[in-house]
Amino acid sequence: MTSPSGQKVQRRLAAILAADIAGFSALMGQDEEGTLARIKTLRRDVIEPKVSDHQGRLVKTTGDGFLVEFSSPVEAVRCAVKVQAALASEATHAARPGLQLRIGINLGDIIIEADGDIYGDGVNVAARLEQLAEPGGICVSGKVYDEVRDKLPYLFEDQGEQQVKNIARAVRTFRFSAVTKMAPLPGAISSQPLTLPDQPSIAVLPFNNMSGDPQQEFFADGMAEDIITALSRLRWLLVISRNSTFAYKGKAIDVRQAARELGVRYILEGSVRASGSRIRITGQLIDAANGKHIWAERYDRLLEDVFAVQDEITENVVAAIEPHLYAEEGYRARNKPPESVDTWGLVVSALSLINKAQRKSNEEAQALLRRAIIREPSYARAYAILSWAVWWETFCYWRSREGGFREMTDLAKRALALDPSEPWAMMSYGFSLSTMGHHDRALEEMKRALEINPSWALGRTMYGVALLRAGYSAEAVNETGKAIRMSPLDTFAGIYVAFHGLTLLGERRFSDALSFLRRSVVAFPEFPGHHNALISCCGHLGLVEEAQAHIQQRNQIGPPITVGRLRANLGDYAHCELFIEGLRKAGVPE
């Protein structure tokens, strides 16, 4: 389409979020400079980070408002809810009344100017919806509601068709009511249980300060807040907001009652105890339905840098919790009648099967994932996990390398086309690029996955292997070692041990690598790759007799090991010659 001047007009479909500050004129009348400073802080500390987190673009700010463009209405609504929750949380701690936003969201066609500004009915309707919203509220159009109603755990109230200024047709509007699993506001905890959602759900209760020192209260609160934030990055997990969970602060808590009131399946609780220069943090994950303790850990640290300790513990807690939640959800799905298992249940059950690294389990996992894709063809994670299953199948020589890696790549690309921010897809696609020798692109893709989920131990391990292949052996050891420290007991740990041993081998730390590689073949005896690395390590250490025993075991589970076959497989990797040198010293035939 061209404009009357002959210039081509750029159009696209977008979700538009319009927000303004309620009572702006009155606030300016009371304190003009202070209000402007508060708005700048709001933009810097809340609006810009939340918009960035949800892949939006802040188009412009007006004196009292913000205009934001999103490619996805789901992300637009998520962002709006997070912004309002952040403002509500700040208001509970502020000495003066907090700023309140009214937010309207519409999905429609827009015109994009050369300077990035946007116009059109898509924008105009969003602005009108904003005016219909209450202070602290969100109002969305019928188009947005249709897109998010089955994808987000939020309740909306139908406000009917509204005639709004300068819009020819009436606009169907819906008012955001609540997160379906959100507790009442602090001070008004309800005894009525909420219905459990289909997806996994968790509440992080305020950590107890066991120090007897009120000065440590900030650390206990900070731990819980940071863990809530980090868990919120796991998009498959519904995390109750701080504003709801901190209603329980200072109260004697019955975990099961709290879970009923918050409408969640899992509760994380913990405590902080400081003594002199040391601090101890404990945490435990509980299945509230039966009181079962799924995970518990204690962390003892020197309190030299309080924020560094806080960051480290948060990362470790989240990394440890995630795989345990996967395992519990898989167990829950397997104990349901087959016809009642939802798409999420199929995927998480498949993941547990893949982790066994056994041929039959892998076949069962792939069958579940293909069922999930038939049931919900737009579910990106199902394609991404299937790509991971195909990688295992190919690496274990259960199918041809060429066909397997091609399918792995195709599935990962399909997942990314459906959801460009799916971390499993980024990892799988990045690793397929690494396998093909495209190291720079591989590292970029896999690093993006870790930026989305920094506490993902499996993603960090695979990133370490990609670093090794690209020639960054010291960095590789650091990444694979961090994965083991982050989550030493989960179901992926056998993989972590094996690949940490491989990166140590690549760094010529053969003695250090040996124990890890020995453990890896015990954990996954059916995986030829672990045997290959152990044979090479034994060769470098002169343990020829042990190497020969492993060669015999290795040849029973895959094509006979030869220097030529391994060179062909590893030829694009920086550690190839070192690996081959160890094989020759171990007596592997050419």
C-alpha positions as CSV (number, residue, x, y, z in Angstrom):
1,M,0.0,0.0,0.0
2,T,1.2,3.5,-0.8
3,S,0.4,6.9,0.7
4,P,-1.0,9.8,-1.3
5,S,2.6,11.1,-1.5
6,G,3.6,7.8,-3.3
7,Q,5.6,6.5,-0.3
8,K,5.0,2.9,0.7
9,V,3.1,2.6,4.0
10,Q,4.3,-0.1,6.4
11,R,1.6,-2.0,8.2
12,R,1.6,-5.0,10.6
13,L,-0.6,-6.7,13.1
14,A,0.4,-6.0,16.6
15,A,-0.7,-6.1,20.2
16,I,-0.7,-2.5,21.6
17,L,-0.6,-1.6,25.2
18,A,-1.5,1.9,26.2
19,A,-1.1,3.1,29.8
20,D,-1.6,6.3,31.7
21,I,-1.1,7.4,35.3
22,A,-4.3,7.8,37.2
23,G,-4.8,11.2,38.8
24,F,-1.8,12.7,37.0
25,S,-3.1,16.3,37.0
26,A,-3.8,16.2,40.7
27,L,-0.3,14.7,41.4
28,M,1.3,17.4,39.3
29,G,-0.6,20.1,41.2
30,Q,0.6,18.8,44.5
31,D,4.3,18.2,43.6
32,E,5.3,18.8,40.0
33,E,9.0,18.0,40.3
34,G,8.5,15.1,42.6
35,T,5.8,13.6,40.3
36,L,8.0,13.8,37.3
37,A,10.9,12.2,39.2
38,R,8.6,9.4,40.2
39,I,7.4,8.8,36.6
40,K,11.0,8.6,35.4
41,T,11.8,6.1,38.1
42,L,8.6,4.1,37.1
43,R,9.8,4.0,33.5
44,R,13.4,3.0,34.4
45,D,12.7,0.5,37.2
46,V,9.4,-1.1,36.1
47,I,8.1,-0.3,32.6
48,E,11.4,-0.7,30.6
49,P,12.5,-3.9,32.3
50,K,9.1,-5.5,32.1
51,V,8.6,-4.6,28.5
52,S,12.0,-6.0,27.7
53,D,11.3,-9.2,29.6
54,H,8.2,-9.8,27.4
55,Q,9.8,-8.9,24.1
56,G,8.0,-5.6,23.7
57,R,9.0,-2.2,22.3
58,L,8.4,1.0,24.1
59,V,7.2,3.2,21.3
60,K,7.0,6.5,23.2
61,T,6.1,8.1,26.4
62,T,3.8,11.1,26.8
63,G,3.7,13.2,30.0
64,D,1.6,10.8,31.9
65,G,1.5,7.7,29.7
66,F,3.3,4.9,27.8
67,L,2.7,3.3,24.4
68,V,4.1,-0.2,23.9
69,E,4.0,-2.6,20.9
70,F,4.2,-6.4,21.2
71,S,4.2,-9.1,18.5
72,S,2.2,-11.3,20.9
73,P,-1.0,-10.5,22.8
74,V,-0.1,-13.2,25.3
75,E,3.2,-11.3,26.1
76,A,1.3,-8.0,26.2
77,V,-1.1,-9.2,28.8
78,R,1.6,-10.9,30.8
79,C,3.6,-7.7,30.8
80,A,0.6,-5.7,32.0
81,V,-0.1,-8.0,34.8
82,K,3.5,-8.0,36.0
83,V,3.6,-4.2,35.8
84,Q,0.5,-3.8,37.9
85,A,1.7,-6.4,40.4
86,A,5.0,-4.6,40.7
87,L,3.3,-1.3,41.4
88,A,0.9,-2.9,43.9
89,S,3.9,-4.5,45.7
90,E,5.7,-1.2,45.9
91,A,2.6,0.5,47.3
92,T,2.4,-1.9,50.2
93,H,5.9,-0.8,51.3
94,A,5.8,2.9,50.3
95,A,5.4,5.7,52.9
96,R,3.1,7.6,50.5
97,P,0.5,6.5,48.0
98,G,2.0,4.8,45.0
99,L,1.5,5.6,41.3
100,Q,-1.4,3.8,39.7
101,L,-1.6,2.9,36.0
102,R,-4.7,2.3,33.9
103,I,-3.8,-0.1,31.1
104,G,-5.7,-0.9,27.8
105,I,-4.6,-3.6,25.4
106,N,-5.8,-4.2,21.8
107,L,-4.8,-6.4,18.9
108,G,-5.1,-4.7,15.6
109,D,-3.6,-3.4,12.4
110,I,-1.1,-0.5,12.8
111,I,0.8,1.9,10.6
112,I,4.5,2.3,11.4
113,E,6.3,5.6,10.6
114,A,9.9,5.8,9.7
115,D,10.8,7.1,13.2
116,G,9.1,4.1,14.7
117,D,6.0,5.8,15.9
118,I,2.7,3.9,15.3
119,Y,-0.8,5.0,14.3
120,G,-4.2,3.5,13.3
121,D,-7.3,2.0,14.8
122,G,-5.2,-0.6,16.5
123,V,-3.6,2.1,18.6
124,N,-6.8,4.2,19.0
125,V,-8.8,1.3,20.5
126,A,-6.0,0.6,23.0
127,A,-6.1,4.2,24.1
128,R,-9.9,4.1,24.6
129,L,-9.6,0.8,26.5
130,E,-7.1,2.5,28.8
131,Q,-9.7,5.1,29.6
132,L,-12.2,2.4,30.5
133,A,-9.8,0.7,32.9
134,E,-9.9,1.4,36.7
135,P,-6.7,2.7,38.4
136,G,-4.5,-0.3,38.9
137,G,-6.6,-2.2,36.4
138,I,-6.3,-3.7,32.9
139,C,-8.9,-3.6,30.1
140,V,-8.5,-5.7,27.0
141,S,-10.4,-6.0,23.7
142,G,-12.4,-9.0,22.6
143,K,-9.6,-9.8,20.1
144,V,-7.0,-10.0,22.8
145,Y,-9.3,-12.0,25.1
146,D,-9.8,-14.6,22.4
147,E,-6.1,-15.0,22.0
148,V,-5.2,-15.3,25.7
149,R,-8.2,-17.0,27.3
150,D,-6.8,-20.5,27.0
151,K,-3.2,-19.6,27.3
152,L,-2.9,-17.6,30.5
153,P,-4.1,-18.4,34.1
154,Y,-6.0,-15.1,34.4
155,L,-9.7,-14.3,34.9
156,F,-11.5,-11.7,32.9
157,E,-14.9,-10.2,33.4
158,D,-17.0,-9.6,30.2
159,Q,-17.9,-5.9,30.1
160,G,-20.0,-6.2,27.0
161,E,-19.8,-4.0,23.9
162,Q,-18.7,-0.4,24.6
163,Q,-19.2,2.6,22.4
164,V,-15.9,4.6,22.5
165,K,-15.0,7.9,21.1
166,N,-13.9,8.2,17.5
167,I,-14.3,4.4,16.9
168,A,-17.1,3.6,14.5
169,R,-18.1,0.2,15.8
170,A,-18.7,-0.8,19.4
171,V,-15.7,-2.6,21.1
172,R,-16.2,-5.8,23.1
173,T,-14.2,-5.3,26.3
174,F,-13.0,-7.5,29.1
175,R,-11.7,-6.4,32.5
176,F,-8.8,-8.3,34.1
177,S,-10.2,-9.7,37.3
178,A,-7.4,-11.8,38.9
179,V,-4.8,-14.5,38.4
180,T,-6.9,-17.6,38.9
181,K,-4.5,-18.9,41.5
182,M,-3.8,-15.6,43.2
183,A,-4.5,-15.2,46.9
184,P,-6.5,-12.3,48.3
185,L,-4.5,-9.2,49.1
186,P,-2.5,-9.1,52.4
187,G,-4.7,-8.9,55.4
188,A,-7.6,-10.6,53.6
189,I,-6.5,-14.2,53.3
190,S,-9.5,-16.3,52.3
191,S,-10.2,-19.7,53.8
192,Q,-11.9,-20.8,50.6
193,P,-9.7,-23.2,48.6
194,L,-9.0,-22.3,45.0
195,T,-9.1,-24.8,42.2
196,L,-5.7,-26.2,41.2
197,P,-4.6,-25.2,37.7
198,D,-3.8,-27.8,35.1
199,Q,-0.2,-26.5,34.9
200,P,2.3,-26.9,37.7
201,S,2.0,-24.1,40.3
202,I,4.2,-23.0,43.2
203,A,4.2,-20.4,45.9
204,V,7.4,-19.3,47.6
205,L,6.6,-18.4,51.2
206,P,8.5,-15.7,53.1
207,F,11.8,-17.1,54.4
208,N,12.1,-17.1,58.2
209,N,14.7,-15.0,59.8
210,M,16.2,-17.4,62.5
211,S,19.0,-15.0,63.5
212,G,17.2,-13.1,66.2
213,D,18.7,-10.0,64.4
214,P,16.1,-7.8,62.8
215,Q,18.8,-6.5,60.5
216,Q,18.8,-9.9,58.8
217,E,15.2,-9.5,57.9
218,F,16.1,-7.8,54.6
219,F,18.2,-10.8,53.6
220,A,15.4,-13.3,54.3
221,D,12.9,-11.2,52.3
222,G,15.4,-10.7,49.5
223,M,16.0,-14.4,49.2
224,A,12.3,-15.2,48.8
225,E,11.8,-12.3,46.3
226,D,14.8,-13.3,44.2
227,I,13.6,-16.9,44.0
228,I,10.1,-15.8,43.0
229,T,11.6,-13.7,40.2
230,A,13.9,-16.5,39.0
231,L,11.2,-19.2,39.1
232,S,8.9,-16.8,37.1
233,R,11.3,-17.3,34.2
234,L,10.2,-20.9,33.9
235,R,7.3,-20.2,31.6
236,W,5.7,-23.7,32.2
237,L,5.4,-22.9,35.9
238,L,2.7,-20.7,37.5
239,V,4.4,-18.7,40.3
240,I,2.3,-16.8,42.8
241,S,3.3,-13.2,43.1
242,R,5.2,-11.8,46.1
243,N,2.2,-9.6,46.9
244,S,0.2,-12.7,47.7
245,T,2.7,-14.9,49.4
246,F,4.1,-12.2,51.7
247,A,0.6,-12.0,53.3
248,Y,1.8,-14.9,55.3
249,K,4.9,-13.1,56.7
250,G,5.2,-13.3,60.5
251,K,2.4,-15.9,60.7
252,A,2.4,-19.5,61.9
253,I,1.9,-21.3,58.5
254,D,0.2,-24.6,57.8
255,V,1.8,-25.5,54.5
256,R,-1.3,-27.4,53.2
257,Q,-3.7,-24.6,54.2
258,A,-1.5,-22.0,52.5
259,A,-1.4,-24.1,49.4
260,R,-5.2,-24.4,49.4
261,E,-5.6,-20.7,49.9
262,L,-3.2,-19.8,47.1
263,G,-4.4,-22.6,44.8
264,V,-1.0,-24.2,44.2
265,R,0.4,-27.7,44.0
266,Y,3.9,-27.0,45.5
267,I,5.2,-24.8,48.3
268,L,8.8,-23.7,48.8
269,E,9.7,-22.5,52.2
270,G,13.0,-21.7,53.9
271,S,15.0,-20.0,56.6
272,V,18.0,-17.8,57.0
273,R,20.3,-17.8,60.0
274,A,23.3,-15.4,60.3
275,S,26.1,-15.8,62.8
276,G,29.1,-13.5,62.7
277,S,30.6,-13.7,59.2
278,R,28.7,-16.8,58.2
279,I,25.1,-17.4,57.0
280,R,23.1,-20.5,56.6
281,I,20.1,-20.8,54.2
282,T,17.8,-23.8,54.1
283,G,15.1,-24.5,51.7
284,Q,12.6,-27.3,51.1
285,L,10.1,-28.1,48.4
286,I,6.8,-29.7,49.4
287,D,4.0,-31.3,47.5
288,A,1.1,-29.8,49.4
289,A,-1.4,-32.5,48.4
290,N,0.3,-35.1,50.6
291,G,2.9,-33.2,52.5
292,K,5.7,-35.0,50.8
293,H,9.2,-33.4,50.9
294,I,10.4,-33.5,47.3
295,W,13.7,-31.6,47.8
296,A,15.6,-30.1,50.7
297,E,19.0,-28.4,50.9
298,R,21.2,-26.4,53.2
299,Y,23.7,-23.8,52.0
300,D,26.5,-22.4,54.3
301,R,28.4,-19.4,53.0
302,L,30.7,-16.6,54.2
303,L,28.8,-13.4,54.3
304,E,31.5,-11.3,52.6
305,D,29.2,-10.0,49.8
306,V,25.6,-10.3,50.8
307,F,24.3,-9.7,47.3
308,A,26.7,-12.2,45.7
309,V,25.6,-14.8,48.2
310,Q,22.0,-14.0,47.6
311,D,22.4,-14.4,43.8
312,E,24.4,-17.6,44.1
313,I,21.9,-19.3,46.4
314,T,18.9,-18.2,44.3
315,E,20.6,-19.7,41.2
316,N,21.3,-23.0,43.0
317,V,17.9,-23.3,44.5
318,V,16.1,-22.7,41.2
319,A,18.4,-25.0,39.3
320,A,17.8,-27.8,41.8
321,I,14.0,-27.3,42.0
322,E,13.3,-27.4,38.2
323,P,14.2,-31.0,37.5
324,H,12.5,-32.2,40.7
325,L,9.3,-30.5,39.5
326,Y,9.7,-32.1,36.1
327,A,10.1,-35.5,37.8
328,E,7.1,-35.0,40.1
329,E,4.9,-33.8,37.2
330,G,6.0,-36.8,35.1
331,Y,5.1,-39.2,38.0
332,R,1.7,-37.4,38.4
333,A,0.9,-37.7,34.7
334,R,1.9,-41.4,34.5
335,N,-0.6,-42.2,37.3
336,K,-3.5,-40.7,35.5
337,P,-5.7,-42.6,33.1
338,P,-4.1,-42.3,29.6
339,E,-7.1,-40.5,28.1
340,S,-7.1,-37.8,30.8
341,V,-3.4,-36.8,30.4
342,D,-3.1,-33.3,29.0
343,T,-0.4,-32.1,26.5
344,W,1.8,-30.8,29.3
345,G,1.6,-34.2,31.0
346,L,2.6,-36.0,27.8
347,V,5.6,-33.8,27.4
348,V,6.9,-34.0,31.0
349,S,6.4,-37.8,31.0
350,A,8.4,-38.0,27.8
351,L,11.2,-35.9,29.4
352,S,11.5,-38.4,32.3
353,L,11.7,-41.2,29.8
354,I,14.4,-39.5,27.7
355,N,16.6,-39.0,30.8
356,K,16.9,-42.8,31.3
357,A,19.0,-42.9,28.1
358,Q,17.6,-46.3,27.2
359,R,16.5,-47.2,23.7
360,K,13.0,-48.5,24.7
361,S,12.4,-45.5,26.9
362,N,13.5,-43.1,24.2
363,E,11.0,-44.7,21.7
364,E,8.2,-44.4,24.3
365,A,9.1,-40.8,24.8
366,Q,9.0,-40.0,21.1
367,A,5.6,-41.6,20.8
368,L,4.3,-39.4,23.7
369,L,5.7,-36.3,22.1
370,R,4.2,-37.0,18.7
371,R,0.9,-37.5,20.4
372,A,1.3,-34.2,22.1
373,I,2.0,-32.5,18.8
374,I,-1.0,-34.1,17.1
375,R,-3.1,-32.9,20.1
376,E,-1.7,-29.4,20.1
377,P,0.3,-28.6,16.9
378,S,1.3,-25.1,18.0
379,Y,3.0,-26.3,21.3
380,A,6.6,-25.3,20.7
381,R,8.0,-27.2,23.7
382,A,6.7,-30.5,22.4
383,Y,8.8,-30.1,19.2
384,A,11.8,-28.9,21.2
385,I,11.8,-31.9,23.6
386,L,11.2,-34.2,20.6
387,S,14.3,-32.7,19.0
388,W,16.2,-33.5,22.2
389,A,14.9,-37.1,22.2
390,V,16.1,-37.5,18.5
391,W,19.5,-36.2,19.5
392,W,19.9,-38.9,22.2
393,E,18.7,-41.5,19.7
394,T,21.2,-40.4,17.2
395,F,24.1,-40.0,19.6
396,C,23.5,-43.6,20.9
397,Y,23.7,-45.0,17.3
398,W,20.1,-46.1,17.5
399,R,19.6,-44.5,14.1
400,S,21.7,-43.1,11.3
401,R,23.6,-39.9,12.2
402,E,22.7,-38.0,9.0
403,G,19.0,-38.6,9.2
404,G,18.9,-38.2,13.0
405,F,20.7,-34.8,13.1
406,R,18.7,-33.6,10.2
407,E,15.4,-34.4,12.0
408,M,16.8,-32.9,15.2
409,T,17.5,-29.6,13.4
410,D,14.2,-29.5,11.6
411,L,12.2,-30.1,14.9
412,A,14.2,-27.4,16.7
413,K,13.6,-24.9,13.9
414,R,9.9,-25.7,13.9
415,A,9.8,-25.1,17.7
416,L,11.6,-21.7,17.3
417,A,9.2,-20.7,14.5
418,L,6.3,-21.3,16.9
419,D,8.0,-19.6,19.8
420,P,11.3,-17.8,19.2
421,S,12.0,-17.6,23.0
422,E,11.6,-21.3,23.8
423,P,14.9,-22.2,25.6
424,W,14.7,-25.9,24.9
425,A,14.5,-25.1,21.2
426,M,17.4,-22.7,21.4
427,M,19.5,-25.3,23.1
428,S,18.6,-28.1,20.7
429,Y,19.0,-25.9,17.6
430,G,22.3,-24.5,19.0
431,F,23.7,-28.0,19.6
432,S,22.7,-29.1,16.2
433,L,24.7,-26.1,14.8
434,S,27.6,-27.1,17.0
435,T,27.4,-30.7,15.7
436,M,27.6,-29.4,12.1
437,G,30.7,-27.3,13.0
438,H,28.9,-23.9,12.9
439,H,30.4,-22.9,16.3
440,D,29.9,-19.1,16.4
441,R,26.2,-19.4,15.6
442,A,25.8,-22.4,18.0
443,L,27.3,-20.5,20.9
444,E,25.1,-17.4,20.2
445,E,21.9,-19.5,20.2
446,M,22.8,-21.5,23.3
447,K,23.8,-18.4,25.2
448,R,20.4,-16.9,24.4
449,A,18.8,-19.9,26.1
450,L,20.8,-19.2,29.2
451,E,19.9,-15.5,29.2
452,I,16.3,-16.5,29.3
453,N,16.9,-19.2,32.0
454,P,20.3,-18.6,33.8
455,S,19.5,-21.4,36.3
456,W,19.1,-24.1,33.7
457,A,21.8,-26.6,34.6
458,L,21.2,-28.9,31.5
459,G,21.4,-25.9,29.1
460,R,24.6,-24.8,30.9
461,T,26.1,-28.3,30.5
462,M,25.3,-28.5,26.7
463,Y,26.7,-24.9,26.3
464,G,29.9,-26.2,27.9
465,V,30.2,-29.0,25.4
466,A,29.6,-26.5,22.6
467,L,32.4,-24.3,24.0
468,L,34.8,-27.3,24.1
469,R,34.0,-28.1,20.4
470,A,34.7,-24.4,19.5
471,G,38.1,-24.4,21.2
472,Y,37.2,-22.7,24.5
473,S,38.2,-25.6,26.8
474,A,38.8,-23.6,30.0
475,E,35.4,-21.8,29.7
476,A,33.8,-25.2,28.9
477,V,35.1,-26.7,32.2
478,N,33.7,-23.7,34.1
479,E,30.3,-24.1,32.6
480,T,30.0,-27.9,33.0
481,G,31.4,-27.6,36.6
482,K,28.8,-24.9,37.4
483,A,26.0,-27.2,36.2
484,I,27.1,-30.0,38.6
485,R,27.4,-27.5,41.5
486,M,24.0,-26.0,40.7
487,S,22.1,-29.3,40.6
488,P,24.0,-32.3,41.8
489,L,21.1,-34.7,42.5
490,D,18.7,-34.3,39.7
491,T,17.9,-36.9,37.0
492,F,20.2,-35.2,34.5
493,A,23.2,-35.5,36.8
494,G,24.6,-38.4,34.8
495,I,24.8,-36.2,31.8
496,Y,26.5,-33.5,33.8
497,V,29.1,-35.8,35.1
498,A,29.9,-37.2,31.7
499,F,30.3,-33.9,30.0
500,H,32.2,-32.4,32.8
501,G,34.7,-35.3,32.4
502,L,34.8,-34.6,28.7
503,T,35.6,-30.9,29.1
504,L,38.3,-31.7,31.7
505,L,39.8,-34.1,29.1
506,G,39.7,-31.3,26.6
507,E,41.6,-29.1,29.0
508,R,44.2,-31.9,29.5
509,R,43.3,-32.4,33.1
510,F,43.2,-36.2,32.6
511,S,43.5,-37.2,36.2
512,D,40.6,-34.9,37.2
513,A,38.6,-36.2,34.3
514,L,39.0,-39.9,35.1
515,S,36.7,-40.2,38.1
516,F,33.9,-38.3,36.3
517,L,34.2,-40.4,33.1
518,R,34.2,-43.6,35.1
519,R,31.0,-42.5,36.9
520,S,29.4,-41.6,33.5
521,V,29.7,-45.1,32.1
522,V,28.1,-46.5,35.3
523,A,25.2,-44.0,35.0
524,F,24.6,-44.5,31.3
525,P,26.1,-47.8,30.2
526,E,24.2,-47.8,26.9
527,F,25.7,-44.5,25.7
528,P,28.8,-45.2,23.5
529,G,30.0,-41.6,23.7
530,H,30.8,-41.9,27.4
531,H,32.8,-45.1,26.8
532,N,34.7,-43.3,24.0
533,A,35.8,-40.4,26.3
534,L,36.8,-42.8,29.1
535,I,38.9,-44.9,26.7
536,S,40.7,-41.8,25.5
537,C,41.3,-40.6,29.0
538,C,42.7,-44.0,30.0
539,G,45.0,-43.9,27.0
540,H,46.5,-40.5,28.1
541,L,47.1,-41.8,31.6
542,G,48.7,-45.0,30.4
543,L,45.9,-47.2,31.8
544,V,45.9,-49.5,28.8
545,E,44.5,-52.6,30.5
546,E,41.5,-50.6,31.8
547,A,41.1,-49.0,28.3
548,Q,41.0,-52.4,26.6
549,A,38.3,-53.6,29.0
550,H,36.2,-50.6,28.1
551,I,36.8,-51.1,24.4
552,Q,35.3,-54.6,24.7
553,Q,32.2,-53.2,26.6
554,R,31.9,-50.3,24.1
555,N,31.9,-52.6,21.1
556,Q,28.9,-54.5,22.5
557,I,26.6,-51.4,22.3
558,G,27.5,-49.7,19.0
559,P,29.5,-50.0,15.9
560,P,33.1,-51.1,16.8
561,I,35.2,-48.2,17.9
562,T,38.0,-47.2,15.4
563,V,40.2,-44.1,15.1
564,G,38.8,-43.5,11.7
565,R,35.2,-43.5,12.8
566,L,35.8,-41.2,15.7
567,R,37.9,-38.8,13.6
568,A,35.0,-38.6,11.1
569,N,32.6,-37.8,13.9
570,L,34.8,-35.3,15.7
571,G,36.6,-33.7,12.8
572,D,34.9,-30.3,13.1
573,Y,35.7,-30.0,16.8
574,A,38.7,-28.3,18.4
575,H,39.4,-31.3,20.8
576,C,39.5,-33.9,18.0
577,E,43.3,-34.4,17.8
578,L,43.7,-34.6,21.6
579,F,40.8,-37.2,21.7
580,I,42.3,-39.2,18.9
581,E,45.7,-39.2,20.5
582,G,44.2,-40.8,23.6
583,L,42.4,-43.5,21.6
584,R,45.7,-44.4,19.8
585,K,47.5,-44.7,23.2
586,A,44.7,-46.9,24.4
587,G,45.2,-49.3,21.5
588,V,42.1,-48.4,19.5
589,P,42.5,-49.8,15.9
590,E,42.7,-47.4,13.0
